[in-house]
Amino acid sequence: MAKGLEIIRRGTVEVISPEELKEKLNRRRSLRVKFGADPTAPDIHLGHTVVLQKLKQFQDLGHQIVFIIGDFTARIGDPSERTEARKPLTTEEIKKNAKTYQKQVFKILDKEKTEVVFNSKWFNKMSLSDVMKLSSYSTVAQMLARADFKERFNREIDISLLEFIYPLLQAYDSIEVKADVEIGGTDQKFNLLMGRQLQRNFNQESQVIITMPLLEGTDGVRKMSKSYGNYIGITEPPKEIFGKIMSISDQLMVRYYELLTEENLEEVKKMHPRQAKAELARDIVQKYYGEIEGKRAEEEFEKVFVNRELPGGIKEIRIREKKIWIVDLLVKAGLATSKNEAKRVIAQGAVKINKKRIENFDMDLLMDKEYIVQLGRRKFRRVVRA
């Protein structure tokens, strides 16, 4: 038990409470360890894996993981650390994202030892009377004590009543699955504590809560999030994962080693930063794609960014026109989602054609030869006449 407790506590930010966790472990039964995720985006990124790896440790110690897919709560969106309300998703988007989540999460968790449940199972059955009763267990003052809500209130940014209800809905999930432990990032602490409170209101033993550190995104400032555009998805192409990791700062690299690996940080700090970063990138690619892809991604990176060669397997785009506006070309090639975005990346100096930087978007390409169009450091297209 002592060894198990040591493993569980390693890398955590806070356990509430250590005494309760020790007591639950002493009962020598399988604990029900809850983790919930709203499918608000299709990809699981490295930030999610910090918590998922902790869940895997619980699994390896013989405990039951209850993975709640918040297909109902995703309609509201978790307001934690948000400066404004989330944009609502359609039912179709939620269903599609939920399917993707299930596939991706089992790259880390053991599928046979994971109980997957959708919280629409109980929330779709709730009556207005049930919602009113649930709402009575919290107060407006309690909700406004949250830092994110308090900031929005002081700045006169709207907070919907649905956002107030969200923590109660997440907390009620714990009652339905009879959670012994719930794990989440530090930004989830308010919601996790609400679960403890609500379980007592429903005459259940309070869950132990474990908070894990938030992984910073590639910008090194904000937490990793698709909405911030600073994420590394675990199902992105291996060369994309490798390239993104190689682009992070040396300081952030150490943080990634700390939260994503079991490596000795003192040994890592003795290595040359570039070597350490390359080993980190290779190890992470190997974790999700295997050893061969890890080596291939490293070789591709060396080829493109060290030896300045073109990458292999460049996607070919065929153009029917005799000439094409560079802005239209970027959109057709999938290097920009709109003409405005195409103009913006050109103005930023992020576009090269045949290795020459393009600084003016008011130009046409005569399609009398082949072009290699490059966006940033990692996106290439081979453009030829159809």
Phi, psi and omega in degrees: 000319181298319179295319179297318179296321179296318180295316182296320185281342182298127176082000180278159175270316184206143174235124179235102359239154180302322181296317180294320179298315179300318180296317179296319179293328180293341180287349175055045172230163180290123178276149175266109186255116187263139170217130180243145178218128175275127181282066181274351176215154186284341188248140168270131182247178184300331177299321178295328187291341177300316178285319182298325178292326176293321176298320179297324177297318176300317179300315182296337178271004175095014182262160184267122176269130175248106182263110181265121174267114185279066180291334176278310182293339177297339179292336178265308183094129180295122181278359184305125178057026176261139179269355177203166181294147176286154175284134181294146178259154175280161178300322180296318179297317181297315180297318180296315179296322181298319178297319180295318179303314183298321179293318187284323185296333181276008167286343181242312182275155175278116184300322183291340183249019182238128176264117181256125179226150177255131185285354172293340181304321180257327183289329178293341181266352183289139174268169176300325178298320178296318181294319179297319179296315180299318181295336182288348183273002177221168181233160177298319180300320179296318180293319182288350176286341177297137182300317183291319177293319181299317180297315180295321179296315181294329180270005179058039174263131186304140172235118182282156176297330177298321179294325175297324184283334186310309181302326178292323178293317177298320179295321181294332174306321182296326179291315182297321183263000179054057184289135172270328183219142171230137182243141177196174176287168181299334179289350182263003188304315180301313181296320181293318177296325177299325177297317177300315182297314185292325177300321177295321178298329181260019176060037172249156175291135183294138176289150169279139177247141180234122178256139180249152180295151177272134178275126178291149178283184184296342177282347178074009184242296183267162178297152181296128183200140178296326181294338177267352180069022183241030188256163173234105182284142183285349176252009173295157177305142181310319182292331177291315178300312181299312182296320180295319180293322179293341183272350182284163181289160179298322180295317180292328178303317180297320178298319179295320176301317183297316187266340186248352182225174176254013184294151176286117185294329179295322178290322179298317183293341179278343183280157172295136184308319182293320179295316180298319181293319180296320179293322177297313181298315180297317181296320181290319176298316179299325182299324184253345182230351180100166186296319183298314180293327177298315179292322180295320179296321178294317180297320179296320180296315179300318182297314186277315190261339179260311182270356178060034176265165177282145179289161177278158175065037178292132180294134182261134178243128180256129182248128180279329184291155176287329174214156184216140176294135184302326179295314178297323180298315181299321179292313180297327182279356180077018179266352175211146182272347180205167178295323179296319178294321179300315179298321183295314183291330176293314180298329179281354180077024185269357185249134175232145174235122186050045176073001179259127182292135179258123183247351182234123182277358180268066181210152177246150174256127175278120187276060178253006178201176180274142178235145169252113180259129183237133174243120182066213184260345190236353184252124182230149172221140173261119186250124181226162177284134180288000000 
